[in-house]
Amino acid sequence: MNENQILEKINSCFSKVFDEEFEFSKELSRENFGNWDSMHHITLLVEIEKTFGLRFDGATASVLTSVDNILTEIQSRLN
C-alpha cells in the first residue's frame, strides 16, 4: 500500500469520526484542529485500528496526535 492509499484510508477514518468540514492534510494535528479532543482521539484510533487491522498500545496512542505521526506509524507496521 503506498502513501496516498494510506492517507485516503486515514482521511476516511477522520471523516467517520469528525462529522464536520475540515481540511485534511499531513499537517492536521490535535494542536491545530480544535475538535480533536481526548474522546475523539480514542474513537479515531479505534477506527484506524479497525481499518488497518492494527492495535496500538497506550504509549503509541499518546504520540499519534497528527496525521503525519499516524501515517509514519502505519507505514512502519505495514512494511
mmCIF file as gemmi writes it, N, C-alpha and C atoms, coordinates in Angstrom:
data_model
loop_
_atom_site.group_PDB
_atom_site.id
_atom_site.type_symbol
_atom_site.label_atom_id
_atom_site.label_alt_id
_atom_site.label_comp_id
_atom_site.label_asym_id
_atom_site.label_entity_id
_atom_site.label_seq_id
_atom_site.pdbx_PDB_ins_code
_atom_site.Cartn_x
_atom_site.Cartn_y
_atom_site.Cartn_z
_atom_site.occupancy
_atom_site.B_iso_or_equiv
_atom_site.pdbx_formal_charge
_atom_site.auth_seq_id
_atom_site.auth_asym_id
_atom_site.pdbx_PDB_model_num
ATOM 1 N N . MET Axp A 1 ? 0.856 -1.174 0 1 0 ? 1 A 1
ATOM 2 C CA . MET Axp A 1 ? 0 0 0 1 0 ? 1 A 1
ATOM 3 C C . MET Axp A 1 ? 0.9 1.235 0 1 0 ? 1 A 1
ATOM 4 N N . ASN Axp A 2 ? 0.655 2.14 -0.936 1 0 ? 2 A 1
ATOM 5 C CA . ASN Axp A 2 ? 1.503 3.329 -0.997 1 0 ? 2 A 1
ATOM 6 C C . ASN Axp A 2 ? 0.977 4.442 -0.081 1 0 ? 2 A 1
ATOM 7 N N . GLU Axp A 3 ? 1.764 5.505 0.036 1 0 ? 3 A 1
ATOM 8 C CA . GLU Axp A 3 ? 1.429 6.584 0.966 1 0 ? 3 A 1
ATOM 9 C C . GLU Axp A 3 ? 0.071 7.209 0.667 1 0 ? 3 A 1
ATOM 10 N N . ASN Axp A 4 ? -0.233 7.439 -0.599 1 0 ? 4 A 1
ATOM 11 C CA . ASN Axp A 4 ? -1.512 8.058 -0.939 1 0 ? 4 A 1
ATOM 12 C C . ASN Axp A 4 ? -2.693 7.165 -0.575 1 0 ? 4 A 1
ATOM 13 N N . GLN Axp A 5 ? -2.546 5.859 -0.752 1 0 ? 5 A 1
ATOM 14 C CA . GLN Axp A 5 ? -3.613 4.93 -0.384 1 0 ? 5 A 1
ATOM 15 C C . GLN Axp A 5 ? -3.829 4.927 1.133 1 0 ? 5 A 1
ATOM 16 N N . ILE Axp A 6 ? -2.729 4.954 1.87 1 0 ? 6 A 1
ATOM 17 C CA . ILE Axp A 6 ? -2.826 5.003 3.328 1 0 ? 6 A 1
ATOM 18 C C . ILE Axp A 6 ? -3.502 6.3 3.764 1 0 ? 6 A 1
ATOM 19 N N . LEU Axp A 7 ? -3.088 7.418 3.177 1 0 ? 7 A 1
ATOM 20 C CA . LEU Axp A 7 ? -3.682 8.721 3.525 1 0 ? 7 A 1
ATOM 21 C C . LEU Axp A 7 ? -5.175 8.748 3.203 1 0 ? 7 A 1
ATOM 22 N N . GLU Axp A 8 ? -5.583 8.142 2.103 1 0 ? 8 A 1
ATOM 23 C CA . GLU Axp A 8 ? -7.008 8.088 1.768 1 0 ? 8 A 1
ATOM 24 C C . GLU Axp A 8 ? -7.793 7.344 2.845 1 0 ? 8 A 1
ATOM 25 N N . LYS Axp A 9 ? -7.224 6.244 3.333 1 0 ? 9 A 1
ATOM 26 C CA . LYS Axp A 9 ? -7.905 5.479 4.384 1 0 ? 9 A 1
ATOM 27 C C . LYS Axp A 9 ? -7.924 6.244 5.701 1 0 ? 9 A 1
ATOM 28 N N . ILE Axp A 10 ? -6.831 6.94 6.021 1 0 ? 10 A 1
ATOM 29 C CA . ILE Axp A 10 ? -6.802 7.756 7.235 1 0 ? 10 A 1
ATOM 30 C C . ILE Axp A 10 ? -7.853 8.865 7.127 1 0 ? 10 A 1
ATOM 31 N N . ASN Axp A 11 ? -7.932 9.504 5.967 1 0 ? 11 A 1
ATOM 32 C CA . ASN Axp A 11 ? -8.922 10.554 5.744 1 0 ? 11 A 1
ATOM 33 C C . ASN Axp A 11 ? -10.333 10.005 5.94 1 0 ? 11 A 1
ATOM 34 N N . SER Axp A 12 ? -10.573 8.804 5.456 1 0 ? 12 A 1
ATOM 35 C CA . SER Axp A 12 ? -11.881 8.175 5.635 1 0 ? 12 A 1
ATOM 36 C C . SER Axp A 12 ? -12.196 7.973 7.119 1 0 ? 12 A 1
ATOM 37 N N . CYS Axp A 13 ? -11.192 7.573 7.886 1 0 ? 13 A 1
ATOM 38 C CA . CYS Axp A 13 ? -11.379 7.406 9.338 1 0 ? 13 A 1
ATOM 39 C C . CYS Axp A 13 ? -11.734 8.735 9.99 1 0 ? 13 A 1
ATOM 40 N N . PHE Axp A 14 ? -11.016 9.789 9.618 1 0 ? 14 A 1
ATOM 41 C CA . PHE Axp A 14 ? -11.306 11.116 10.163 1 0 ? 14 A 1
ATOM 42 C C . PHE Axp A 14 ? -12.73 11.532 9.819 1 0 ? 14 A 1
ATOM 43 N N . SER Axp A 15 ? -13.14 11.294 8.576 1 0 ? 15 A 1
ATOM 44 C CA . SER Axp A 15 ? -14.481 11.69 8.145 1 0 ? 15 A 1
ATOM 45 C C . SER Axp A 15 ? -15.564 10.97 8.936 1 0 ? 15 A 1
ATOM 46 N N . LYS Axp A 16 ? -15.309 9.704 9.289 1 0 ? 16 A 1
ATOM 47 C CA . LYS Axp A 16 ? -16.286 8.949 10.086 1 0 ? 16 A 1
ATOM 48 C C . LYS Axp A 16 ? -16.38 9.474 11.512 1 0 ? 16 A 1
ATOM 49 N N . VAL Axp A 17 ? -15.24 9.892 12.058 1 0 ? 17 A 1
ATOM 50 C CA . VAL Axp A 17 ? -15.193 10.305 13.465 1 0 ? 17 A 1
ATOM 51 C C . VAL Axp A 17 ? -15.618 11.759 13.643 1 0 ? 17 A 1
ATOM 52 N N . PHE Axp A 18 ? -15.184 12.626 12.742 1 0 ? 18 A 1
ATOM 53 C CA . PHE Axp A 18 ? -15.474 14.06 12.857 1 0 ? 18 A 1
ATOM 54 C C . PHE Axp A 18 ? -16.55 14.425 11.847 1 0 ? 18 A 1
ATOM 55 N N . ASP Axp A 19 ? -17.728 14.642 12.325 1 0 ? 19 A 1
ATOM 56 C CA . ASP Axp A 19 ? -18.873 14.947 11.472 1 0 ? 19 A 1
ATOM 57 C C . ASP Axp A 19 ? -18.932 16.455 11.211 1 0 ? 19 A 1
ATOM 58 N N . GLU Axp A 20 ? -17.912 16.943 10.506 1 0 ? 20 A 1
ATOM 59 C CA . GLU Axp A 20 ? -17.828 18.371 10.206 1 0 ? 20 A 1
ATOM 60 C C . GLU Axp A 20 ? -16.873 18.576 9.04 1 0 ? 20 A 1
ATOM 61 N N . GLU Axp A 21 ? -16.885 19.759 8.499 1 0 ? 21 A 1
ATOM 62 C CA . GLU Axp A 21 ? -15.969 20.11 7.416 1 0 ? 21 A 1
ATOM 63 C C . GLU Axp A 21 ? -14.603 20.449 7.998 1 0 ? 21 A 1
ATOM 64 N N . PHE Axp A 22 ? -13.558 19.928 7.398 1 0 ? 22 A 1
ATOM 65 C CA . PHE Axp A 22 ? -12.195 20.267 7.796 1 0 ? 22 A 1
ATOM 66 C C . PHE Axp A 22 ? -11.278 19.981 6.615 1 0 ? 22 A 1
ATOM 67 N N . GLU Axp A 23 ? -10.133 20.607 6.622 1 0 ? 23 A 1
ATOM 68 C CA . GLU Axp A 23 ? -9.162 20.391 5.551 1 0 ? 23 A 1
ATOM 69 C C . GLU Axp A 23 ? -8.187 19.311 5.993 1 0 ? 23 A 1
ATOM 70 N N . PHE Axp A 24 ? -8.266 18.163 5.336 1 0 ? 24 A 1
ATOM 71 C CA . PHE Axp A 24 ? -7.402 17.044 5.669 1 0 ? 24 A 1
ATOM 72 C C . PHE Axp A 24 ? -6.039 17.231 5.005 1 0 ? 24 A 1
ATOM 73 N N . SER Axp A 25 ? -4.988 17.077 5.801 1 0 ? 25 A 1
ATOM 74 C CA . SER Axp A 25 ? -3.621 17.136 5.285 1 0 ? 25 A 1
ATOM 75 C C . SER Axp A 25 ? -2.7 16.436 6.269 1 0 ? 25 A 1
ATOM 76 N N . LYS Axp A 26 ? -1.47 16.198 5.85 1 0 ? 26 A 1
ATOM 77 C CA . LYS Axp A 26 ? -0.495 15.576 6.746 1 0 ? 26 A 1
ATOM 78 C C . LYS Axp A 26 ? -0.187 16.471 7.937 1 0 ? 26 A 1
ATOM 79 N N . GLU Axp A 27 ? -0.44 17.776 7.817 1 0 ? 27 A 1
ATOM 80 C CA . GLU Axp A 27 ? -0.157 18.737 8.887 1 0 ? 27 A 1
ATOM 81 C C . GLU Axp A 27 ? -1.263 18.826 9.925 1 0 ? 27 A 1
ATOM 82 N N . LEU Axp A 28 ? -2.399 18.178 9.67 1 0 ? 28 A 1
ATOM 83 C CA . LEU Axp A 28 ? -3.513 18.209 10.621 1 0 ? 28 A 1
ATOM 84 C C . LEU Axp A 28 ? -3.081 17.539 11.927 1 0 ? 28 A 1
ATOM 85 N N . SER Axp A 29 ? -3.343 18.217 13.05 1 0 ? 29 A 1
ATOM 86 C CA . SER Axp A 29 ? -2.924 17.689 14.344 1 0 ? 29 A 1
ATOM 87 C C . SER Axp A 29 ? -3.912 18.11 15.43 1 0 ? 29 A 1
ATOM 88 N N . ARG Axp A 30 ? -3.735 17.527 16.615 1 0 ? 30 A 1
ATOM 89 C CA . ARG Axp A 30 ? -4.583 17.918 17.746 1 0 ? 30 A 1
ATOM 90 C C . ARG Axp A 30 ? -4.376 19.388 18.087 1 0 ? 30 A 1
ATOM 91 N N . GLU Axp A 31 ? -3.182 19.895 17.834 1 0 ? 31 A 1
ATOM 92 C CA . GLU Axp A 31 ? -2.875 21.285 18.154 1 0 ? 31 A 1
ATOM 93 C C . GLU Axp A 31 ? -3.614 22.267 17.253 1 0 ? 31 A 1
ATOM 94 N N . ASN Axp A 32 ? -3.863 21.9 15.989 1 0 ? 32 A 1
ATOM 95 C CA . ASN Axp A 32 ? -4.488 22.853 15.074 1 0 ? 32 A 1
ATOM 96 C C . ASN Axp A 32 ? -5.912 22.464 14.65 1 0 ? 32 A 1
ATOM 97 N N . PHE Axp A 33 ? -6.458 21.432 15.27 1 0 ? 33 A 1
ATOM 98 C CA . PHE Axp A 33 ? -7.828 21.011 14.987 1 0 ? 33 A 1
ATOM 99 C C . PHE Axp A 33 ? -8.568 20.931 16.32 1 0 ? 33 A 1
ATOM 100 N N . GLY Axp A 34 ? -9.275 21.982 16.644 1 0 ? 34 A 1
ATOM 101 C CA . GLY Axp A 34 ? -9.88 22.162 17.961 1 0 ? 34 A 1
ATOM 102 C C . GLY Axp A 34 ? -10.8 21.051 18.425 1 0 ? 34 A 1
ATOM 103 N N . ASN Axp A 35 ? -11.497 20.382 17.513 1 0 ? 35 A 1
ATOM 104 C CA . ASN Axp A 35 ? -12.441 19.341 17.932 1 0 ? 35 A 1
ATOM 105 C C . ASN Axp A 35 ? -11.785 17.986 18.162 1 0 ? 35 A 1
ATOM 106 N N . TRP Axp A 36 ? -10.48 17.884 17.957 1 0 ? 36 A 1
ATOM 107 C CA . TRP Axp A 36 ? -9.756 16.625 18.19 1 0 ? 36 A 1
ATOM 108 C C . TRP Axp A 36 ? -9.415 16.539 19.675 1 0 ? 36 A 1
ATOM 109 N N . ASP Axp A 37 ? -10.439 16.282 20.473 1 0 ? 37 A 1
ATOM 110 C CA . ASP Axp A 37 ? -10.263 16.169 21.919 1 0 ? 37 A 1
ATOM 111 C C . ASP Axp A 37 ? -9.97 14.72 22.289 1 0 ? 37 A 1
ATOM 112 N N . SER Axp A 38 ? -9.89 14.435 23.584 1 0 ? 38 A 1
ATOM 113 C CA . SER Axp A 38 ? -9.497 13.093 24.028 1 0 ? 38 A 1
ATOM 114 C C . SER Axp A 38 ? -10.505 12.022 23.616 1 0 ? 38 A 1
ATOM 115 N N . MET Axp A 39 ? -11.78 12.32 23.654 1 0 ? 39 A 1
ATOM 116 C CA . MET Axp A 39 ? -12.785 11.329 23.258 1 0 ? 39 A 1
ATOM 117 C C . MET Axp A 39 ? -12.708 11.048 21.761 1 0 ? 39 A 1
ATOM 118 N N . HIS Axp A 40 ? -12.561 12.109 20.97 1 0 ? 40 A 1
ATOM 119 C CA . HIS Axp A 40 ? -12.404 11.907 19.527 1 0 ? 40 A 1
ATOM 120 C C . HIS Axp A 40 ? -11.118 11.146 19.224 1 0 ? 40 A 1
ATOM 121 N N . HIS Axp A 41 ? -10.075 11.393 20.01 1 0 ? 41 A 1
ATOM 122 C CA . HIS Axp A 41 ? -8.795 10.724 19.797 1 0 ? 41 A 1
ATOM 123 C C . HIS Axp A 41 ? -8.954 9.208 19.953 1 0 ? 41 A 1
ATOM 124 N N . ILE Axp A 42 ? -9.615 8.799 21.01 1 0 ? 42 A 1
ATOM 125 C CA . ILE Axp A 42 ? -9.837 7.369 21.247 1 0 ? 42 A 1
ATOM 126 C C . ILE Axp A 42 ? -10.685 6.767 20.126 1 0 ? 42 A 1
ATOM 127 N N . THR Axp A 43 ? -11.755 7.438 19.783 1 0 ? 43 A 1
ATOM 128 C CA . THR Axp A 43 ? -12.637 6.951 18.721 1 0 ? 43 A 1
ATOM 129 C C . THR Axp A 43 ? -11.889 6.864 17.392 1 0 ? 43 A 1
ATOM 130 N N . LEU Axp A 44 ? -11.072 7.861 17.104 1 0 ? 44 A 1
ATOM 131 C CA . LEU Axp A 44 ? -10.286 7.869 15.869 1 0 ? 44 A 1
ATOM 132 C C . LEU Axp A 44 ? -9.308 6.7 15.833 1 0 ? 44 A 1
ATOM 133 N N . LEU Axp A 45 ? -8.603 6.473 16.922 1 0 ? 45 A 1
ATOM 134 C CA . LEU Axp A 45 ? -7.628 5.386 16.951 1 0 ? 45 A 1
ATOM 135 C C . LEU Axp A 45 ? -8.304 4.024 16.811 1 0 ? 45 A 1
ATOM 136 N N . VAL Axp A 46 ? -9.462 3.847 17.404 1 0 ? 46 A 1
ATOM 137 C CA . VAL Axp A 46 ? -10.203 2.593 17.25 1 0 ? 46 A 1
ATOM 138 C C . VAL Axp A 46 ? -10.606 2.409 15.784 1 0 ? 46 A 1
ATOM 139 N N . GLU Axp A 47 ? -11.055 3.466 15.153 1 0 ? 47 A 1
ATOM 140 C CA . GLU Axp A 47 ? -11.435 3.402 13.737 1 0 ? 47 A 1
ATOM 141 C C . GLU Axp A 47 ? -10.226 3.06 12.863 1 0 ? 47 A 1
ATOM 142 N N . ILE Axp A 48 ? -9.09 3.655 13.162 1 0 ? 48 A 1
ATOM 143 C CA . ILE Axp A 48 ? -7.865 3.369 12.408 1 0 ? 48 A 1
ATOM 144 C C . ILE Axp A 48 ? -7.432 1.917 12.637 1 0 ? 48 A 1
ATOM 145 N N . GLU Axp A 49 ? -7.526 1.457 13.866 1 0 ? 49 A 1
ATOM 146 C CA . GLU Axp A 49 ? -7.186 0.056 14.162 1 0 ? 49 A 1
ATOM 147 C C . GLU Axp A 49 ? -8.055 -0.896 13.338 1 0 ? 49 A 1
ATOM 148 N N . LYS Axp A 50 ? -9.347 -0.633 13.293 1 0 ? 50 A 1
ATOM 149 C CA . LYS Axp A 50 ? -10.259 -1.485 12.524 1 0 ? 50 A 1
ATOM 150 C C . LYS Axp A 50 ? -9.935 -1.423 11.034 1 0 ? 50 A 1
ATOM 151 N N . THR Axp A 51 ? -9.676 -0.239 10.539 1 0 ? 51 A 1
ATOM 152 C CA . THR Axp A 51 ? -9.437 -0.055 9.109 1 0 ? 51 A 1
ATOM 153 C C . THR Axp A 51 ? -8.17 -0.756 8.646 1 0 ? 51 A 1
ATOM 154 N N . PHE Axp A 52 ? -7.113 -0.671 9.447 1 0 ? 52 A 1
ATOM 155 C CA . PHE Axp A 52 ? -5.82 -1.217 9.034 1 0 ? 52 A 1
ATOM 156 C C . PHE Axp A 52 ? -5.487 -2.558 9.684 1 0 ? 52 A 1
ATOM 157 N N . GLY Axp A 53 ? -6.348 -3.05 10.572 1 0 ? 53 A 1
ATOM 158 C CA . GLY Axp A 53 ? -6.081 -4.316 11.238 1 0 ? 53 A 1
ATOM 159 C C . GLY Axp A 53 ? -4.897 -4.247 12.186 1 0 ? 53 A 1
ATOM 160 N N . LEU Axp A 54 ? -4.778 -3.13 12.884 1 0 ? 54 A 1
ATOM 161 C CA . LEU Axp A 54 ? -3.671 -2.894 13.812 1 0 ? 54 A 1
ATOM 162 C C . LEU Axp A 54 ? -4.185 -2.744 15.23 1 0 ? 54 A 1
ATOM 163 N N . ARG Axp A 55 ? -3.27 -2.779 16.198 1 0 ? 55 A 1
ATOM 164 C CA . ARG Axp A 55 ? -3.586 -2.472 17.595 1 0 ? 55 A 1
ATOM 165 C C . ARG Axp A 55 ? -2.508 -1.523 18.104 1 0 ? 55 A 1
ATOM 166 N N . PHE Axp A 56 ? -2.925 -0.478 18.79 1 0 ? 56 A 1
ATOM 167 C CA . PHE Axp A 56 ? -1.999 0.493 19.364 1 0 ? 56 A 1
ATOM 168 C C . PHE Axp A 56 ? -1.991 0.349 20.878 1 0 ? 56 A 1
ATOM 169 N N . ASP Axp A 57 ? -0.798 0.315 21.472 1 0 ? 57 A 1
ATOM 170 C CA . ASP Axp A 57 ? -0.717 0.325 22.925 1 0 ? 57 A 1
ATOM 171 C C . ASP Axp A 57 ? -0.795 1.776 23.399 1 0 ? 57 A 1
ATOM 172 N N . GLY Axp A 58 ? -0.866 1.964 24.699 1 0 ? 58 A 1
ATOM 173 C CA . GLY Axp A 58 ? -1.036 3.301 25.267 1 0 ? 58 A 1
ATOM 174 C C . GLY Axp A 58 ? 0.076 4.264 24.911 1 0 ? 58 A 1
ATOM 175 N N . ALA Axp A 59 ? 1.314 3.782 24.931 1 0 ? 59 A 1
ATOM 176 C CA . ALA Axp A 59 ? 2.452 4.652 24.616 1 0 ? 59 A 1
ATOM 177 C C . ALA Axp A 59 ? 2.39 5.119 23.17 1 0 ? 59 A 1
ATOM 178 N N . THR Axp A 60 ? 2.045 4.216 22.27 1 0 ? 60 A 1
ATOM 179 C CA . THR Axp A 60 ? 1.942 4.589 20.857 1 0 ? 60 A 1
ATOM 180 C C . THR Axp A 60 ? 0.767 5.535 20.647 1 0 ? 60 A 1
ATOM 181 N N . ALA Axp A 61 ? -0.36 5.225 21.253 1 0 ? 61 A 1
ATOM 182 C CA . ALA Axp A 61 ? -1.557 6.062 21.094 1 0 ? 61 A 1
ATOM 183 C C . ALA Axp A 61 ? -1.297 7.493 21.527 1 0 ? 61 A 1
ATOM 184 N N . SER Axp A 62 ? -0.47 7.676 22.528 1 0 ? 62 A 1
ATOM 185 C CA . SER Axp A 62 ? -0.225 9.022 23.049 1 0 ? 62 A 1
ATOM 186 C C . SER Axp A 62 ? 0.589 9.891 22.102 1 0 ? 62 A 1
ATOM 187 N N . VAL Axp A 63 ? 1.309 9.296 21.156 1 0 ? 63 A 1
ATOM 188 C CA . VAL Axp A 63 ? 2.1 10.099 20.207 1 0 ? 63 A 1
ATOM 189 C C . VAL Axp A 63 ? 1.428 10.213 18.845 1 0 ? 63 A 1
ATOM 190 N N . LEU Axp A 64 ? 0.31 9.55 18.66 1 0 ? 64 A 1
ATOM 191 C CA . LEU Axp A 64 ? -0.401 9.614 17.379 1 0 ? 64 A 1
ATOM 192 C C . LEU Axp A 64 ? -1.338 10.819 17.373 1 0 ? 64 A 1
ATOM 193 N N . THR Axp A 65 ? -0.743 11.992 17.462 1 0 ? 65 A 1
ATOM 194 C CA . THR Axp A 65 ? -1.516 13.227 17.599 1 0 ? 65 A 1
ATOM 195 C C . THR Axp A 65 ? -1.474 14.095 16.351 1 0 ? 65 A 1
ATOM 196 N N . SER Axp A 66 ? -1.035 13.521 15.244 1 0 ? 66 A 1
ATOM 197 C CA . SER Axp A 66 ? -1.063 14.236 13.97 1 0 ? 66 A 1
ATOM 198 C C . SER Axp A 66 ? -1.213 13.218 12.852 1 0 ? 66 A 1
ATOM 199 N N . VAL Axp A 67 ? -1.704 13.665 11.729 1 0 ? 67 A 1
ATOM 200 C CA . VAL Axp A 67 ? -1.836 12.77 10.579 1 0 ? 67 A 1
ATOM 201 C C . VAL Axp A 67 ? -0.465 12.248 10.181 1 0 ? 67 A 1
ATOM 202 N N . ASP Axp A 68 ? 0.547 13.105 10.215 1 0 ? 68 A 1
ATOM 203 C CA . ASP Axp A 68 ? 1.893 12.677 9.843 1 0 ? 68 A 1
ATOM 204 C C . ASP Axp A 68 ? 2.394 11.565 10.761 1 0 ? 68 A 1
ATOM 205 N N . ASN Axp A 69 ? 2.191 11.687 12.074 1 0 ? 69 A 1
ATOM 206 C CA . ASN Axp A 69 ? 2.61 10.636 13.01 1 0 ? 69 A 1
ATOM 207 C C . ASN Axp A 69 ? 1.827 9.338 12.782 1 0 ? 69 A 1
ATOM 208 N N . ILE Axp A 70 ? 0.543 9.467 12.515 1 0 ? 70 A 1
ATOM 209 C CA . ILE Axp A 70 ? -0.283 8.293 12.243 1 0 ? 70 A 1
ATOM 210 C C . ILE Axp A 70 ? 0.21 7.599 10.98 1 0 ? 70 A 1
ATOM 211 N N . LEU Axp A 71 ? 0.457 8.374 9.942 1 0 ? 71 A 1
ATOM 212 C CA . LEU Axp A 71 ? 0.964 7.827 8.683 1 0 ? 71 A 1
ATOM 213 C C . LEU Axp A 71 ? 2.275 7.085 8.896 1 0 ? 71 A 1
ATOM 214 N N . THR Axp A 72 ? 3.203 7.712 9.605 1 0 ? 72 A 1
ATOM 215 C CA . THR Axp A 72 ? 4.51 7.092 9.849 1 0 ? 72 A 1
ATOM 216 C C . THR Axp A 72 ? 4.369 5.782 10.601 1 0 ? 72 A 1
ATOM 217 N N . GLU Axp A 73 ? 3.512 5.753 11.612 1 0 ? 73 A 1
ATOM 218 C CA . GLU Axp A 73 ? 3.307 4.526 12.402 1 0 ? 73 A 1
ATOM 219 C C . GLU Axp A 73 ? 2.7 3.425 11.531 1 0 ? 73 A 1
ATOM 220 N N . ILE Axp A 74 ? 1.715 3.754 10.741 1 0 ? 74 A 1
ATOM 221 C CA . ILE Axp A 74 ? 1.086 2.747 9.889 1 0 ? 74 A 1
ATOM 222 C C . ILE Axp A 74 ? 2.081 2.227 8.864 1 0 ? 74 A 1
ATOM 223 N N . GLN Axp A 75 ? 2.828 3.119 8.233 1 0 ? 75 A 1
ATOM 224 C CA . GLN Axp A 75 ? 3.82 2.695 7.247 1 0 ? 75 A 1
ATOM 225 C C . GLN Axp A 75 ? 4.846 1.744 7.866 1 0 ? 75 A 1
ATOM 226 N N . SER Axp A 76 ? 5.282 2.047 9.079 1 0 ? 76 A 1
ATOM 227 C CA . SER Axp A 76 ? 6.291 1.198 9.721 1 0 ? 76 A 1
ATOM 228 C C . SER Axp A 76 ? 5.736 -0.194 10.019 1 0 ? 76 A 1
ATOM 229 N N . ARG Axp A 77 ? 4.455 -0.284 10.265 1 0 ? 77 A 1
ATOM 230 C CA . ARG Axp A 77 ? 3.852 -1.572 10.586 1 0 ? 77 A 1
ATOM 231 C C . ARG Axp A 77 ? 3.464 -2.37 9.349 1 0 ? 77 A 1
ATOM 232 N N . LEU Axp A 78 ? 3.218 -1.674 8.255 1 0 ? 78 A 1
ATOM 233 C CA . LEU Axp A 78 ? 2.811 -2.379 7.026 1 0 ? 78 A 1
ATOM 234 C C . LEU Axp A 78 ? 4.007 -2.836 6.203 1 0 ? 78 A 1
ATOM 235 N N . ASN Axp A 79 ? 5.175 -2.299 6.49 1 0 ? 79 A 1
ATOM 236 C CA . ASN Axp A 79 ? 6.371 -2.672 5.701 1 0 ? 79 A 1
ATOM 237 C C . ASN Axp A 79 ? 7.179 -3.729 6.386 1 0 ? 79 A 1
